[in-house]
Amino acid sequence: MRKSENRIPLLTSAEIRDLLKEMMRIAGENRDRYLTAGEVAKMLKVKPTTVYRWACRGLVPHVKIEGTETLRFKESSIKKWVDDHEKRGKESQT
């Protein structure tokens, strides 16, 4: 059997390290964080109990961790929810 001419080029450890850093940077940009009620409360300048109350009433987007009573709040959903509420507030003022 003849050896293939199309060999994969070998990378140096520095090149591998740089490639991994770039891959992790890209993955981090595309990953959405799940926040606790306390983190959401800090963002919105309210108490965590207020965030829980809103979640129980279906007023704020959230997910319940299966098999537990734990709630988490997707960061991008909370930011969109805040933006939507700010727009509604500005529209009602005009």
C-alpha positions in Angstrom: 0.0 0.0 0.0 1.2 3.4 -0.9 1.3 6.1 1.7 -1.1 9.0 1.2 0.4 12.3 0.0 -2.4 14.2 1.8 -1.0 14.3 5.3 -2.4 16.4 8.1 0.1 19.1 9.0 1.5 18.8 12.5 0.9 21.8 14.7 3.3 23.1 17.4 2.0 23.2 21.0 1.8 27.0 20.7 -0.4 26.7 17.6 -2.6 24.2 19.3 -2.9 26.4 22.4 -3.8 29.4 20.2 -6.3 27.3 18.3 -7.9 26.1 21.5 -8.1 29.7 22.9 -9.8 30.9 19.7 -12.3 28.0 19.8 -13.1 28.7 23.5 -13.6 32.4 22.7 -16.0 31.6 19.9 -17.9 29.1 22.1 -18.1 31.6 24.9 -19.7 34.2 22.7 -22.4 31.8 21.6 -23.2 30.4 25.0 -26.0 31.8 27.0 -25.7 32.0 30.7 -28.4 30.9 33.1 -28.8 33.3 36.0 -30.0 32.8 39.6 -32.9 34.8 41.0 -30.3 36.7 43.0 -28.4 37.7 39.9 -31.5 38.8 38.1 -32.6 40.8 41.2 -29.3 42.6 41.1 -29.7 43.4 37.4 -33.2 44.8 38.0 -32.5 46.3 41.4 -35.3 44.4 43.1 -35.3 41.7 45.8 -34.9 38.0 44.8 -38.3 37.3 46.3 -39.8 39.7 43.8 -38.1 37.8 40.9 -39.5 34.5 42.3 -43.0 36.0 42.6 -42.8 37.3 39.0 -41.7 33.9 37.8 -44.5 32.1 39.7 -47.0 34.5 38.1 -45.5 33.9 34.7 -44.4 37.5 34.3 -40.7 36.9 33.7 -39.2 34.2 31.5 -37.6 31.3 33.4 -37.0 27.6 33.4 -37.5 25.1 36.2 -34.7 22.6 36.7 -36.3 19.2 36.3 -36.8 17.2 39.5 -36.2 20.3 41.7 -37.8 23.5 42.8 -34.8 25.5 41.3 -35.5 28.3 38.8 -33.0 29.7 36.4 -33.3 32.7 34.1 -31.7 32.7 30.6 -29.6 35.9 30.4 -30.6 36.7 26.8 -34.3 36.2 27.6 -34.1 38.5 30.6 -32.3 41.2 28.6 -35.0 41.0 25.9 -37.8 41.0 28.5 -36.3 44.2 30.0 -35.9 45.8 26.6 -39.6 45.0 25.7 -40.8 46.5 29.0 -38.7 49.6 28.5 -40.2 50.1 25.0 -43.7 49.6 26.3 -43.0 52.2 29.0 -41.7 54.8 26.6 -44.7 54.2 24.2 -47.2 54.7 27.0 -45.5 58.0 27.9 -46.1 59.5 24.4 
